[in-house]
Every structure is written in C-alpha cells, then in structure tokens.
Amino acid sequence: MKTPAKILILLAVAAAVVAAVALKQNKTPATGDAQAQASVTATTQVTTAPLVAAKLPRLVDLGAGKCIPCKMMKPILDELKRDYASQFKTEFIDVWESPDEGKKYGIEMIPTQIFYDAEGKELFRHTGFFGKEDILAKWKELGVNSGAKSSAGIVREQPVAVDTRPRDQVCFMCDGDVNAKTKTLVKGETEQRIFCSPHCYFIYFSSIVGVEAKTVDAKVSVTDWASGNLIPATTASYLYGMDAKGRPTVKAFADKATAATEQQASSGNAVSWDVLRSKELATRCAFCDRAVYPEDACAVKFGTTHGYGCCTHCSMGVAARLKQNIEVEAKDGLTGELIRVKTLDGQIAALEPATAVAWFGQNKTAEGKWVSAGCFKQGFFVNAANLQKWLDARPAMTGRQITIAQALADKMKLSPEQIAKACKLGECN
C-alpha cells in the first residue's frame, strides 16, 4: 500500500473514534434504559449532599393537658413554636401521658419550663405559669436573640395633660379631689398636708417612721360637717358609718349634740378620736403595714392566714416579706373583675386570666431617676385594653406597663432593709 493511502485510512479511523466518544458523552438515557437511569440518579445522589440542620436552643414545657396553668400555657407555647422556630425550639411534654418523661427531667410540679442552650446544657428552669413576654425576656437574659421587636407595652414618660387642679384641692395621699366637708389638715412647722378625709390622714400616719401619735395628732384639724370650719381633730366627735359598698364613712362634728342630730337623720355610731383611730388602724397591709380598708385592698392568703395588700404591687410584696407562697385576689382597676395570682418559690405559679397585666406608676425625680409614684397609682388589669381605658381617664399619670411576673420579681429582689422602708414617707424609692 502506498504511503498516502495509509495516511488517509489512519485519519478516517481517528475521526470515527472521536465521533463515537462524543456521541457517548452526549447520550441521554432513554426512559426504558433502567440501568442508565439508575446510573445517572446514583451520580446525582452522590453529588447532592443533604444540609445539616443548625443546632438551636430549646425550651421544654412539661405539663399536662388538663391542669389549669398548663392550659393557660398552651396558646403561649403555640405562638412561640410558630413565631420563633428559627431562634429556638419549643417543645411540650404531657407528663400525665408520659410519666417517665417527668422523671427523666427531674420535675416536681407542673407546669415546669426548662431552658437549654444549643448543646443541650440546662440554663434555667421555672415552675408555674410563665407569660410570653417573660419567656422572651428570659431568653434575652440568657443571651438568645429571639428577633422579636421590643414589646414593652404602654409607656408614658410624659403626662398627656398637666394636672391643673389647685394643690389645696388635691389630697396629699391619694391624689384625689378634696371634699370640702371632709377636708383634713396636718400643720407642720414650714408646710401643711391636706387630705381628702380622716382616712387618708391615718394612711399618712401609718407611713411615718418613728413618730409619737399624740405629737402628730395635736397638729391635725378636721372639717366640721355642719359648719365647714376647721376644728381640732382630737376634740371632735365623729359619726362612723358605712356606705352601700360596705366602706366606712366618717363625719366630724364640733360637739356631740350635733353629731347625735346627724345620727338620727342618717346612721352610724358616735365615737371619739381615740376610737376612730383604733378602727382606722385596725387593718394593715401585710407588706408595708399601712392602714387600709379591706374594701379597697387585695385579698392575700399565706398558709392558713388571710390578710391584705394595700395595693396590687404591695400584695406581691407579701411573698417577699414573709418568704412564703401566697394567693392573691386583686380587682381590675377599671372594671373590678377578679384577677387571681398564685406564687411558688418567688415566681408566678398561676395567673388567671393569663392576659392580665400590671401598671407600674412612676414619677421622675429632679435627678432624672424613675421612682414609684405610690400605692394609689398602681394596678392590675385583665388585659392591656382595660389598662389603656383606665389611663385615658388619668392623663397626668406617668409610668409603664409591666407583666405581673415582673411586679413579683421586683419585690423579691428587695432586701430586708428595703422591705422595712417600703411605702414609708421619705424612704420608698
């Protein structure tokens, strides 16, 4: 064979090989070609590795479907699971259905919430009802950013309207309007205190530290119900009665004869200043020891004993002062609806209704520090809407909405020395 012919044959063979290789590389397996399809699938599975789920902190709530505080926790847990799934896991375990789980987690009461970090280390546990805002605040405290917007609730740092009432027509104690017929006055060396009634005077007296009763009493004047003139409190006669709600009524008179005439026209018992004093100071706040009417107070049960908190926040303070678990019945500041709170080891164990919130009335000092505005400017409400309506009627009020768990926690942080000074004039901060 001639050399040129050999060269042509070799070139033709090379071209055929190249074409065959190219065809093989571009070939797509037919539907019926199972072996080729499996080969492609296998190749795809090898090259597409699954993503590894990131580890997240975890909240485990151990409870039961039928326990009351557990029922109140359910909608909260559902919201957390739905809205914060990318920040932390939320799990519920029914220990009545799975009793071994309760033993595994070492719980003694339900509901119990346990917070774990991403590695499974326990960070904190809480027993009893735990509100949504309190859970999110705890995660923040533990260094977990839930991504939630701040939900501070209602905050009023400036009055909506300035209180324009003349100061001599505003009660020093309760901030209410002074009734000209029950006006009571304590005259000091440089200033005088004006009260709406003898009752507010006795609250004031019970708020003073280390005073002699006779010394202060000598400075007190009350208004004669008949003439409208101020008369010495210690020499007046008093008609002590009761209104339709069971709340005491006090009328002062310059002499017994006038008091007797009024008694025939209305009702009540004629008493002296000393008897009035004993009646007014008979019931005290179990936290701050101030005089209180039961009709105005929160009922507090501790052990087998029943007492009172002069305001909603002081009722929480009973747990701190006595170092006991308590049960509180408070009234919504707007509607009077009952709000029930139970504590366990200084924490909220049950709250009914679960939507209840607290108002922390505060004033700003000249130094820019926020301090308590006093017992008369605190309250619990069944929901934030009721709180807002209550505030709308009090445009001069300042302060902030907090959870009832916060109200309790604030009191539990107080030292024995601070508790001893609670609600005392010039001492309470």
DAZI-V165673 format. One line per field, one symbol per residue. ss: DSSP state (@ for helix, = for strand, . for the rest). psi: psi as a letter, one per 20 degrees, with the letter a starting at -180 (. if undefined). A space follows every 50 residues. Layout:
# DAZI-V165673
ss = ???
psi = ???
This chain:
# DAZI-V165673
ss = ..@@@@@@@@@@@@@@@@@@@@@@@@.......@@@@@@@@@@@@@@... ......=======....@@@@@@@@@@@@@@@@....=======....@@ @@@@@......=====.....======....@@@@@@@@@@......... ....==..........@@@=......=......====....====..@@@ @@@@@.......@@@@@..=====.....===@@@.======.....=== ===..@@@@@@@@@@...===.@@@@@@@@...=......=..@@@.=== ==..=====..@@@@@@@@@@@...=======.....=======..==== ==....========.....===..@@@====..@@@@@@@@@......== ==.@@@@@@@@@...@@@@@.........
psi = qqghggggghhggghgggggggghhippprhimhghghgggggghhinpq qppqpqrpppoobqhipghhhhhghghggghgikhihqqpqppoihhmhh hghgikqhqqqppppqahjjpphqqppapoqghhghhggghjjooijqqp mibppoiqqhqpojqphjjpphgijrqpphijpqpopahirqppqirhgh ghgggiipplqpghgghijpqrpphghjqpqphhirqqoobpahjjpqqp pqqhrhghhhghhhhdarpprrghggghghjhpqpigijqqqphhirppp pocjqpbqphrghhhhihhggilqqrpporppigijqpppppqoljrphq ppqiiqrqpnpqqprhijpprpjrhikrqqqhrhghgghghhimiiqqbq prqhhggghghhiqrhghhhipjppihp.
